[in-house]
């Protein structure tokens, strides 16, 4: 068992431990998106007033736009050999990176909880117990899988991408047999605010993967094409999410309250009874296990990165790994148990609220990596608060704060509506502002690579970083 547990955490993956191809990103992100929460996300576009045609179109646009940003983060993994969020130290400082890191941890716990609520329903049915028991059992399996690490996670993604794809084909056939597709397609009425809500829902879904997508590409050989990594990641994530969300749109449009009352129960009933129902409960749990393991693994990485910025810790024991993962599991399970009875009403606002915090981070990270640093970082300096990147980068933190504030006039949630939402017909375009404003500001204020620093030939080399640290 010990040999199965991944040894690396936030340290650089040496060249001799790299393996795999960019295609692995396709199967992982396809499997991670063919799941019930993505179905619910698609259904929300109809629940809040959209028709089938324009809901599907808006979701597709959001998946492509948000997926492109997410895939740009994925392309960083093979080049640097580092988890995603530790790269934020190059922008925010070794200790300043704790600001976006803490928000990312909240995201992981929230997604762990929302996924556990839906998976708990499925596990409860499979084990003939109840939702509470199902949530606890599912959380424990998630924690064990995340503790094993990278190789097991990718193996799980390969299995889930095949099994869940077959299940979704079967469910689509069953749904289309019941639905009057012609009537749904002819009942199209464009509304800009509702269309933009659909775009925002799917874009937020994709952008939320940004803080951890490179965690799962960092073991690829450093010679892996950035374009290949980008396109395989985008295609897997966009295809999987659009497939699930389109199914959710059709289900919500045809089932209405029956689906809203019990999302998991309705989907399984659609597929049949007996063995078919048991298989679908298993598929729902498997799909959620895949993405919940990503959330747990990412939460563990972010916790370690946050603590190490102040303690200087670069490596982690297996016991330490299990302890950090246990913390994420405990927090996510507690939130799931507390919020399981009001899931659907709060999930939309949770998604859009998260988007407010991660679009500025994403913009700053991508501008710095691709335009300022030209895909090169001084890797040893990422662990040194007295080094090139310093402890706190106040310019980046100020831009991040400006990016948050710039979104507020355009933000529309149940608990807050910005003053510019009504003039725009109720449309929420805060995520667009949250990408554009910090990207422009950071490009203006960021330090240029001409400043003193190590030899650039050493900067992106994991082997060189390891020699320097030793």
Secondary structure, 3 states (H helix, E strand, C coil): CHHHCCCCCCCCCCHHHCCCCCHHHHHHHHHHHCCHHHHHHHHHHHHCCCCHHHHHHHHHHHHHHHHHHHHHHHCHHHHHCCCCHHHHHHHHCCCCCHHHHHHHHHHHHHHHHHHHHHHHHHHHHHCCCCHHHHHHHHHHHHHHHHHHCHHHHHHHHHHHHHHHHHHHHHHHHHHHHHCCHHHHHHCCCCCHHHHHHHHHHHHHHHHCCHHHHHHHCCCCCCCCCHHHHHHHHHHHHHHHHHHHHHHHHHHHHHHCHHHHHCHHHHHHHHHCCCHHHHHHHHHHHHHHHHHHHHHHHHHHHHHHHHHHHHHCCCCCCHHHHHHHHHHHHHHHHHHHHHHHHHHHHHHHHHHHHHHHHHHHHHHHHHHHHHHHCCCCCCCHHHHCCCCCCCCCCHHHHHHHHHHHHHHHCCCECCCCECCCCHHHCCCCCHHHHHHHHHHHHHHHHCCCCCCCCCCHHHHCCHHHHHHHHC
